[in-house]
Amino acid sequence: MGDLLMAGEKSGTRIEGVMAAIADRIAARSLAPGARLPSVRSFAKTMQVSVSTVVEAYERLAAEGVIRARPGSGFYVCGPLAPLSLSDIGPRLEGDVDPLRISRQSLEAGDDVLKPGCGWLPPSWMPEAALRRAMRTLARTAGGGVFANYGTQLGLPPLRQLLARRMGEHGIAASPDQIVLMESGTQAIDLICRFLIEPGDTVLVDDPCYFNFLALLRAHRANIVGVPYTPSGPDIELFGQALERHRPRLYITNSAIHNPTGATLSPVTAHRLLKLADASDLIIVEDDIFADFEQMPAPRLAAYDGLDRVIHIGSFSKTLSASVRCGFIAARPDWIDGLVDLKVATNFSGSQLAPEILFSALKDGGYRKHMEGLRARLAKTMGETIPRLEALGIVPWLKPQAGMFLWCRLPEGIEAVAVARACFAEGIILAPGNAFSQMDSAGSFLRFNVAQSTDTRIFAALETAMRNLRGRG
């Protein structure tokens, strides 16, 4: 401890040395959030400084929000600090799994935290140079209105024309006037829910499904019903039973690359699904956010349906930039005015800058080259991650054709929540299966993002956690 004080004296004062010693203890978890600090007198003795020095150091740390004083009791560590403490996650991982907890952990954690449970690519995998080039071009050529005005109600016309051409490559016939630009894919789903459902309406989801679908539907007070998902799409027999029993208004799904399983919808399942939807007056929301990760195009429900009862949405946050927020909705013509009215009511007309940057980046041939390289890189990383997990007894539910996700079953008797908690204590964020399951049927599963699973510390922590859990059993 004397070395810490000397370091503090070289860089400043004895007070700063005491502050550094406390900060180091907090960072090392020897003082956890909520823990009581040593008394002023005992710490002054430990640090070999005066009582007044420790008092001043504690007061400064309290002013910075690192610790807090409790009259008559002493000083306590505030928390949680980034990365989040295990005590913050603990109650949320008992029983029900909070479907937003994984995202909050990943977004708030520091750069030293490993994130195999998150749903996005590492920043170093994104085309930053292309975005910089797009912004320079925009700054040089665009009029001043781009940086100051609202966007149009439908959104930037050239971008909607480009999106219409891109959808046409997947067999989806949509005119630019059937496309509404949004701030994100998430906002698109939120707007559709506002447009089509009332509190208490039933919505079908895949089980497992992207956990943010569950969070959004709960915010809209929908009655959520899960249908088991298979390697070729939803279980058609059980889907039909759910339609008869619950009379749902919507079904929300991925078709290209399913999140979290990595599965792809088969043509046979797609046709049967649409036949059931037509007979039951069901509206389908098809989230196509992972379209550009595909090696071989999967069937699109919107293509088979002709955008009649299927609403097609997407964005580029997974492939281009999570900061340049821009998504879209493609829907039947008679729904567009109602969707635009809701867009204006909830977000006015949205940004003009983000669509301009996105359009500039997409029309550049560099985006296609970026995606070619990204698909190859993901395929290589997928091939490296699977055997590492299998060596630990963690088995993929299927081996995806493309994308970043692996949906994996843990060895018999090992619960995903317990593994996630143990790994979180080591600075590793995992995604327990029941966060994705409305039916709480995935307690032995974890979702891995292979792009975020390249660090060997992840596999060492998994091995230790499972060995310890087996020992307790």
C-alpha positions in Angstrom: 0.0 0.0 0.0 3.0 2.2 0.6 3.9 1.9 -3.1 0.5 3.3 -4.0 1.0 6.3 -1.8 4.4 6.9 -3.2 2.9 6.8 -6.7 0.3 9.3 -5.7 2.9 11.6 -4.2 5.0 11.5 -7.4 2.0 12.6 -9.5 0.4 14.9 -7.0 -0.5 15.0 -3.4 -0.9 12.5 -0.5 -4.7 13.1 -0.9 -4.5 11.9 -4.5 -2.5 8.9 -3.4 -5.3 7.9 -0.9 -7.9 8.4 -3.6 -5.9 6.3 -6.1 -5.6 3.5 -3.5 -9.4 3.4 -3.0 -10.1 3.6 -6.7 -7.7 0.6 -7.2 -9.5 -1.4 -4.6 -12.8 -0.7 -6.3 -11.5 -1.7 -9.7 -10.0 -4.9 -8.3 -13.4 -5.7 -6.7 -11.9 -5.9 -3.2 -14.3 -3.1 -2.5 -17.6 -4.0 -4.3 -20.5 -1.6 -4.9 -22.3 -1.1 -1.6 -19.2 -2.1 0.5 -18.2 0.0 3.5 -14.9 1.7 3.3 -12.3 1.3 6.1 -12.8 3.9 8.9 -10.9 7.1 8.5 -8.5 6.3 11.4 -7.7 2.8 10.3 -7.1 3.7 6.7 -4.9 6.7 7.8 -2.8 4.1 9.8 -2.7 1.7 6.8 -1.6 4.5 4.4 0.7 6.2 6.9 -0.9 9.6 6.5 -2.8 11.9 8.7 -6.5 11.5 9.5 -7.3 14.8 7.8 -5.7 13.6 4.6 -8.0 10.6 4.5 -11.0 12.7 5.4 -10.3 15.1 2.5 -9.7 12.1 0.1 -13.0 10.6 1.1 -14.8 13.9 0.7 -13.4 14.3 -2.8 -14.4 10.8 -3.8 -17.9 11.5 -2.5 -18.0 14.7 -4.6 -17.1 12.6 -7.7 -19.8 10.1 -7.0 -17.4 7.2 -6.4 -18.4 6.8 -2.7 -21.2 8.2 -0.5 -21.4 9.1 3.1 -24.0 7.6 5.5 -24.3 9.8 8.6 -23.2 7.9 11.7 -22.2 4.8 9.6 -19.3 5.8 7.4 -18.5 5.8 3.7 -19.7 3.3 1.2 -18.9 2.5 -2.5 -21.4 3.7 -5.0 -22.2 1.4 -7.8 -22.3 -0.2 -10.1 -19.3 1.2 -12.0 -18.5 0.1 -15.5 -18.1 -2.8 -16.0 -21.3 -3.5 -14.1 -21.1 -5.4 -10.9 -22.3 -9.0 -10.4 -24.7 -7.7 -7.7 -26.5 -5.7 -10.3 -27.2 -8.7 -12.5 -27.9 -11.2 -9.8 -31.6 -10.6 -8.9 -32.5 -10.2 -12.7 -31.1 -13.6 -13.4 -33.2 -15.4 -10.8 -36.2 -17.0 -12.4 -37.3 -14.7 -15.2 -34.5 -13.4 -17.3 -34.8 -9.7 -18.2 -34.8 -9.6 -22.0 -33.0 -6.2 -22.0 -30.4 -7.0 -19.4 -27.9 -8.4 -21.9 -28.0 -5.3 -24.1 -27.7 -2.9 -21.2 -24.7 -4.9 -19.9 -23.0 -4.8 -23.3 -23.7 -1.2 -24.0 -22.6 0.1 -20.5 -19.6 -2.1 -20.0 -16.1 -0.9 -20.6 -13.8 -1.9 -23.4 -12.0 -4.5 -21.2 -15.2 -6.6 -20.9 -15.7 -9.4 -23.4 -19.1 -9.6 -25.0 -19.8 -13.0 -26.7 -23.5 -12.5 -25.7 -24.0 -9.2 -27.5 -25.8 -8.9 -30.9 -23.4 -6.7 -32.9 -20.1 -6.8 -34.6 -16.9 -5.4 -33.1 -16.3 -1.8 -34.2 -13.1 -2.8 -35.9 -15.1 -5.0 -38.3 -17.2 -2.1 -39.5 -16.4 0.0 -42.6 -15.3 3.2 -40.8 -13.3 4.4 -43.8 -16.4 4.1 -46.1 -18.4 6.1 -43.6 -15.8 8.8 -43.4 -15.7 9.0 -47.1 -19.4 9.3 -47.3 -19.5 12.1 -44.8 -16.7 14.0 -46.6 -18.6 13.7 -49.9 -21.8 14.8 -48.2 -20.1 17.8 -46.6 -18.6 18.8 -50.0 -21.6 18.3 -52.2 -24.8 18.6 -50.1 -26.8 21.8 -49.6 -27.0 23.3 -46.2 -30.5 21.9 -45.7 -29.1 18.4 -45.1 -27.5 19.6 -41.9 -30.3 21.7 -40.6 -33.7 20.6 -41.9 -36.1 17.8 -41.1 -36.3 15.0 -43.6 -39.3 14.3 -45.8 -42.2 12.3 -44.4 -41.5 9.1 -46.4 -37.7 9.7 -46.2 -34.9 10.5 -48.7 -36.3 9.6 -52.2 -33.0 8.3 -53.7 -32.5 6.0 -50.7 -36.0 4.6 -51.0 -35.4 4.0 -54.7 -32.2 2.1 -53.9 -34.0 0.1 -51.2 -36.7 -0.8 -53.7 -34.1 -2.2 -56.1 -32.4 -4.1 -53.3 -35.6 -5.7 -52.3 -36.3 -6.6 -55.9 -33.2 -8.7 -55.8 -35.0 -10.9 -53.3 -38.2 -11.0 -55.3 -40.0 -8.3 -53.3 -41.9 -6.0 -55.6 -42.1 -2.6 -53.7 -42.3 0.8 -55.2 -40.4 3.6 -53.5 -43.8 5.0 -52.4 -44.4 1.8 -50.4 -41.2 2.4 -48.3 -41.1 4.6 -45.2 -37.7 5.4 -43.7 -37.4 5.1 -39.9 -34.7 5.8 -37.3 -34.0 2.1 -36.9 -35.5 -1.4 -37.3 -36.6 -1.3 -33.7 -38.5 1.9 -34.2 -40.1 0.3 -37.3 -41.5 -2.6 -35.2 -42.6 -0.2 -32.5 -44.5 1.9 -35.1 -46.1 -1.2 -36.6 -47.3 -2.3 -33.2 -48.8 1.2 -32.6 -50.5 1.0 -36.0 -51.9 -2.6 -35.8 -52.4 -3.8 -32.3 -54.3 -2.7 -29.1 -53.4 -3.7 -25.5 -54.5 -7.3 -25.0 -54.2 -8.3 -28.7 -52.3 -11.6 -29.2 -49.0 -11.6 -31.1 -47.2 -14.8 -32.1 -43.4 -15.0 -31.9 -40.9 -17.7 -32.5 -39.6 -19.5 -29.5 -36.7 -18.7 -29.2 -36.8 -15.3 -30.8 -34.9 -12.0 -30.6 -35.4 -10.8 -27.1 -36.2 -7.2 -28.0 -39.3 -8.5 -29.8 -40.5 -9.6 -26.4 -39.6 -6.3 -24.7 -41.4 -4.2 -27.3 -44.5 -6.4 -27.2 -44.6 -6.2 -23.4 -44.3 -2.4 -23.7 -47.4 -2.5 -25.9 -49.2 -4.7 -23.4 -49.7 -7.5 -26.0 -50.5 -11.1 -25.1 -47.4 -12.9 -26.4 -47.6 -16.5 -27.5 -44.5 -18.5 -28.5 -44.3 -21.1 -31.2 -41.4 -23.5 -31.2 -38.9 -22.9 -33.9 -37.3 -25.6 -36.0 -34.2 -25.6 -38.3 -36.6 -24.8 -41.3 -38.9 -22.3 -39.6 -41.7 -22.3 -37.1 -43.3 -25.7 -36.2 -46.2 -25.5 -38.7 -48.5 -27.9 -36.8 -48.1 -26.0 -33.6 -48.4 -22.7 -35.4 -51.7 -23.8 -36.8 -52.9 -24.8 -33.3 -51.8 -21.4 -31.9 -53.8 -19.6 -34.6 -57.0 -21.6 -33.8 -56.6 -21.2 -30.0 -55.4 -17.6 -29.7 -56.7 -15.8 -32.9 -53.5 -13.6 -33.0 -53.3 -10.3 -34.8 -49.6 -10.4 -35.7 -46.7 -12.7 -36.1 -43.1 -11.3 -35.9 -40.2 -13.3 -37.2 -36.9 -13.3 -39.1 -36.7 -15.2 -42.3 -33.2 -14.7 -43.8 -31.1 -15.5 -40.7 -33.0 -16.2 -37.6 -32.0 -14.6 -34.3 -30.9 -16.4 -32.1 -30.7 -19.8 -33.8 -29.1 -18.9 -37.1 -31.7 -21.0 -38.9 -33.1 -20.1 -42.3 -36.7 -20.4 -43.5 -37.4 -23.2 -46.0 -39.6 -22.6 -49.1 -42.0 -25.4 -48.0 -42.4 -23.9 -44.5 -42.8 -20.4 -46.0 -45.7 -21.5 -48.3 -47.5 -23.4 -45.5 -47.1 -20.4 -43.2 -48.6 -18.0 -45.6 -51.5 -20.3 -46.4 -52.3 -20.5 -42.6 -51.9 -16.7 -42.3 -54.3 -16.1 -45.2 -56.9 -18.4 -43.7 -56.6 -16.7 -40.3 -56.3 -13.1 -41.4 -52.9 -12.9 -39.7 -50.5 -10.1 -40.5 -46.8 -11.0 -40.5 -43.9 -8.7 -39.7 -40.7 -9.9 -41.4 -37.6 -8.5 -39.9 -34.8 -8.7 -42.5 -32.0 -7.0 -40.7 -29.5 -9.8 -41.4 -30.2 -9.9 -45.1 -26.7 -8.9 -46.2 -25.0 -11.6 -44.1 -26.5 -14.4 -46.3 -24.3 -16.5 -48.5 -27.3 -17.9 -50.4 -30.7 -16.0 -50.3 -33.4 -17.6 -48.2 -37.1 -17.3 -49.1 -38.7 -14.0 -48.2 -42.3 -14.1 -47.0 -42.9 -10.6 -48.5 -41.8 -11.9 -51.9 -44.3 -14.9 -51.9 -47.0 -12.7 -50.4 -46.5 -9.6 -52.6 -46.6 -7.3 -49.5 -50.3 -8.0 -48.9 -50.4 -9.3 -45.4 -46.6 -9.3 -44.9 -44.8 -6.1 -43.7 -41.1 -6.1 -44.5 -38.6 -4.2 -42.4 -34.8 -3.8 -42.2 -31.9 -1.6 -41.3 -28.1 -1.4 -41.7 -27.0 -1.1 -38.1 -25.5 -4.6 -38.1 -23.5 -4.2 -41.3 -22.7 -0.5 -41.7 -23.0 1.5 -38.5 -25.0 1.4 -35.3 -24.5 5.1 -35.0 -25.9 6.1 -38.4 -29.5 5.1 -37.4 -31.7 4.4 -40.4 -34.3 1.6 -40.9 -37.3 1.2 -43.2 -40.7 -0.3 -43.5 -42.1 -1.7 -46.8 -45.9 -2.3 -46.7 -49.0 -2.4 -48.8 -50.0 1.0 -50.3 -53.1 1.6 -48.3 -51.2 1.4 -45.0 -48.5 3.9 -45.9 -50.5 7.1 -45.0 -51.4 5.7 -41.6 -47.8 4.7 -40.9 -46.6 8.1 -41.9 -49.1 9.8 -39.7 -47.9 7.8 -36.8 -44.3 8.5 -37.7 -45.0 12.3 -37.7 -46.9 12.0 -34.4 -44.1 10.1 -32.6 -40.9 11.3 -34.4 -42.0 14.1 -36.7 -40.2 13.5 -40.0 -36.9 12.0 -38.6 -33.4 12.7 -39.6 -32.2 13.9 -43.0 -28.5 13.5 -42.3 -28.4 9.7 -41.5 -30.3 8.7 -44.7 -28.0 10.9 -46.8 -24.9 9.2 -45.2 -26.4 5.8 -45.6 -27.3 6.4 -49.2 -23.8 7.7 -50.0 -22.2 4.6 -48.4 -24.6 2.1 -50.1 -24.2 3.4 -53.6 -20.4 3.2 -53.3 -19.1 -0.1 -54.6 -17.1 -0.4 -51.4 -20.1 -1.6 -49.5 -20.5 -4.8 -51.5 -16.7 -5.4 -51.1 -17.1 -4.8 -47.4 -19.9 -7.4 -47.2 -18.0 -10.0 -49.2 -15.1 -9.6 -46.8 -17.4 -9.7 -43.8 -19.2 -12.8 -44.9 -15.8 -14.6 -45.4 -14.5 -13.4 -42.0 -17.7 -14.6 -40.2 -17.5 -18.0 -41.9 -13.9 -18.4 -40.8 -14.7 -17.3 -37.2 -17.7 -19.6 -37.2 -15.5 -22.5 -38.2 -13.1 -21.7 -35.4 -15.7 -21.1 -32.7 -17.7 -24.3 -33.1 -14.9 -26.8 -32.3 -13.8 -24.7 -29.3 -17.3 -24.9 -27.9 -17.7 -28.6 -28.8 -14.5 -29.4 -26.9 -16.2 -28.1 -23.8 -19.4 -30.1 -24.4 -21.3 -27.0 -25.7 -23.1 -28.2 -28.8 -24.6 -26.0 -31.5 -28.3 -26.6 -32.1 -27.4 -26.3 -35.8 -24.5 -25.1 -37.8 -25.7 -21.9 -39.6 -25.2 -21.3 -43.2 -24.2 -17.7 -42.5 -24.4 -14.9 -39.9 -22.9 -14.3 -36.5 -25.0 -16.4 -34.1 -24.6 -19.9 -32.6 -27.5 -21.2 -30.5 -25.8 -23.8 -28.3 -26.9 -26.4 -25.7 -25.0 -26.7 -22.5 -24.0 -30.2 -21.1 -26.8 -32.0 -19.2 -27.5 -30.5 -15.8 -25.8 -27.1 -16.4 -28.1 -24.0 -16.3 -27.3 -21.1 -18.7 -28.1 -18.5 -16.0 -25.6 -20.0 -13.6 -22.9 -20.1 -16.3 -23.7 -16.5 -17.3 -23.4 -15.3 -13.7 -20.1 -17.0 -13.1 -18.6 -15.7 -16.4 -19.9 -12.2 -15.7 -17.8 -12.1 -12.5 -14.8 -12.6 -14.8 -15.8 -9.7 -17.1 -17.5 -11.8 -19.8 -21.1 -11.1 -20.8 -23.1 -14.1 -22.1 -26.7 -14.4 -23.4 -28.7 -17.0 -21.4 -31.3 -18.8 -23.5 -34.4 -17.9 -21.6 -33.9 -14.3 -22.4 -35.1 -15.4 -25.9 -37.9 -17.7 -24.8 -41.4 -16.7 -24.0 -42.0 -20.2 -22.9 -38.9 -20.4 -20.6 -37.9 -23.5 -22.5 -34.3 -22.6 -23.2 -32.7 -22.7 -19.8 -29.9 -24.9 -21.0 -29.0 -22.7 -24.1 -26.6 -19.8 -24.7 -26.4 -17.6 -27.8 -22.9 -16.9 -28.9 -21.8 -14.1 -31.3 -18.9 -15.7 -33.1 -17.4 -12.3 -34.1 -17.2 -11.4 -30.3 -15.9 -14.9 -29.3 -12.3 -14.9 -30.5 -10.7 -14.3 -27.1 -9.4 -17.5 -25.5 -10.4 -16.2 -22.1 -14.0 -16.8 -22.9 -13.5 -20.5 -23.3 -11.3 -20.8 -20.2 -14.0 -19.0 -18.2 -16.7 -21.3 -19.6 -14.7 -24.4 -18.7 -14.1 -23.2 -15.2 -17.7 -22.1 -14.6 -19.1 -25.5 -15.8 -16.5 -27.5 -13.8 -17.4 -25.5 -10.6 -21.1 -26.0 -11.2 -20.7 -29.7 -11.7 -18.8 -29.8 -8.5 -21.7 -28.2 -6.6 -24.1 -30.7 -8.1 
